[in-house]
Structures are given as C-alpha cells and as structure tokens.
Amino acid sequence: MKKALSLTFALALAALSAGPALAHDHGETKPAGGSAIKAEVIRQIDDAEKKILQLAEATPAEKFTWRPAEKIRSTGEVFMHVAGANYFLPTLWGGKMPEGVNPREFDKSAGDKAKVIDLLKKSFAHARESIKAASDADLDKTVKIFGQDGTVREVVLLIATHAHEHLGQSIAYARMNGVTPPWSA
C-alpha cells in the first residue's frame, strides 16, 4: 500500500509541477491552498473521464465482455471498476453513496455498453461533486485508506490516479481488440 501511495504522490507531484502544460481551461481561476489542489485534481479527473468515455464509446459493444485471460476483468468490468471506485472512495472521508447505488452490483451490467457509459458519466460527476463538497480543512483530516492512516487529500489524489491507472489498462485492452484511442488517431 505504501508503494501505491508513493506512486500516487509521485504522479500527482509530476502533474502539478508540469503546470500549464497539463492544465485545461475550464474558465476557473486557480484558488489558493486546499482549493487549489482540489481544482488541480478535478482537472486530472476530467481528463481521465474524457478519455475513458471516448474509449468506451469507440469500443464495439461485443468487446465489453472480452477479457485478456480467464479470471481477469473484462473490458466492461474495468470500466465498472472505475465507476465503482468513483462512488466508493469518497465514502472514506464521509461522502455519501447516492440512494440506490451499489458498486458491488456493477459487474452485472458490465456487458451492456450503454449502461456502462451512463454509469461512468454519473460516477465521475459524483466524484467531482464529492471533492468540491469537501472543505479545505477536511483535506487534512486523518482517515483510514484500506487499513492505513492517510488524509482526505490522499483519497482525493487516489481518485484521479486510479482513473488514470485503469485508463492505461483500457487503452491496452482496446489496442488488443483493434480499437485506436480516438484522441491518438
């Protein structure tokens, strides 16, 4: 877990030090302190969401059940895993799971392209809103992250790095199935 958190911080620091090269114009000014990290992480989440959705939309429906090997997540299951994390991770700092949402049941719909895309969109919106709702003071609060002490800030960073991690996995899956990521075509 410590290696995962170290990688999380390394990726976040690399992204933050890249400055304008990775920035997206969302018409937002860069606030100071905790609000700055929230805005920067949300930009990273927006980037992952855009690419994951483009990839999901470019992937043929019949490939959502494709898996590279037995007992390895299928294409649709990877997308649903991202959606599940977008709903689950904010609960680590007290965020509320929306009524009727149960990430443990997401895999049941993993083969349905339309449902996967819809759930991905809703899950990214939920993650963004949960991050925005956390106060700057909340970012420094200690929480349990998979059995270890951490901060809300770490969980916020984890949402972004997790989405990008599985974006990379999804790119590999897509290329194995002859799908070129739309942004690199």
N, C-alpha and C positions, 0 to 999 in steps of 0.2 A: 504494500500500500504506500510505503514511503517513497518508493521509486515512482509510482504513479503520480503522487502529489508533487514530487520534484519535477517530473516531466510536465505536469500541469503548469507549474510556476515558470519553468523554462520557456514553454510555449507562449504563455501569457506575457512574460517579460520581452520575449523576442517580438511579439506582435506590437506591444506597447512602444518598444524602442524604435520600431520601424516608422512610427509617426505617420505623416501624411501619405506615405506610400500605400498603407493599408486602410487608410480612412475612407469612409464613404460619406457622401454628402446627403445627410438626412435633414438638412435645414436646422440642425441643432447646434447651439454653441456648446463649448466644452466647459462644463461646470467644474468647480474646484472640489478637492477632497474625494470622499466616497462616491459622490455623484459622478465624478469623472470616471472612476473605474467601472461603475455601472453602465455608463454611456458607452465606454470602450468595449466592454464585454458584449453589450447588446449589439453593437456593430458587428462583432465577430459571429454572434448567433445569427444575425440577419444574413451574413454571408453564407454560413453553413446551410441555413434554411433555403435560401435561393438556389444553391447548387444541389442540395438533396432533392428539392421539389423538381428542379429541371431534370435531374437524373431519373427520378421516379416516373415523371411524365414521358420521358424518352424510352423507358424500358417497356417492351411489349408485355401485355397483361399475362401472357402464358409464362413469362420468365419470373414472375413474382414467387412461384413455387420452386424455382431452380435453386439448388444448393451445390456447393463445390464438392461435398463429400457427405456421407451419412453422418448424422448427429451434429452437423454444422448448420448454423442458421441459414434459412433460405433468404433470397433477396427481400421478399416481403417481411420476413421476420426481423431482418436487420433494420429496415425502416420502422417497424413497430417497436423494436427495442429502443430506438432513438426517441420515438414518441412517448414510450413508457417512462424513460428517464426524464424527459421534459416535464412530465407530470409528477414523478416521484421525488426528484432531487429537491425541489422547493419545500417539500414536507420536512426535510432535515432541519430547516430553520423555522418551522412552524407554519409554512404556507399550507393552504387548504387544497385538498383534492376536490375538483368540481363534483357536484352531485351526479351520480350515475357513471362516473369514470372509474374503471378498474383495469389498470395496466396489465394485471395478471391474465386478463382475458383477451388481450390484444392479438395474440398469435392466432386466435380462432378466425380472424378476418385477414390474416397476412397474405392470403392468396387473392384477395379482392382489391385490384388496383385502385378503383375509385374510393373505397373505404380507407385504404392506406393513405392515399393522398389527402383526403379530407381530415383524417385524424392527425397526420403530420402537421398540417396547417394549424389546426386547433391547438396542438400541443406546443408548437413554437410560440403562438400567441399567449398561451398560458404561462410559459417560462418567462417571456418578456414582461408580462404584467406582474408576475410574482417578484421579479428582480426590481422592477420600478417601485413596487409597494414596500420593499424593504427600506427602512430608513438608513441613513449614513451610519448612525450609531449601531444599528443592527449588524452591519458588516463586520464589526469587531467582536461580536458575541461568539462565545465558545459553543460549539455544537459537536455532536458525535457524527463522524463521517465513517461509516462502515466499521464501527467499533473503536475508532481512534478520535482523539480530540483534534478539532480543527476550528476554523472560523466560518461564518456565513460567507465571507469573501471567497474562501476556498471553494465552497459549494457553487457559488456563482461562476467562478472560473471553470469548475468542473463541468457545468452545463455546456459551456462553449467548447471546451476541449473534447468532451465526449461526442458532441455532434460532429466535430471535425474528424475525430478518430474513425467514426463509422461512415462518414462521407468517403474517406480514403478506402475503406473496405468496400463500400458500394461502387466506387469507381472501378476497383479491381473486378468485382462481380460483373459489372456492366461490360467491361472490355473483354472478359472471358466469354461473354454472350454476343459479341459483335456490336455492342452499343457504344458509340463515342459520346463522351460527355458533351452536351450541347455547347458549353462555353469554350471548349477547346477544339471544336470542329473547324 
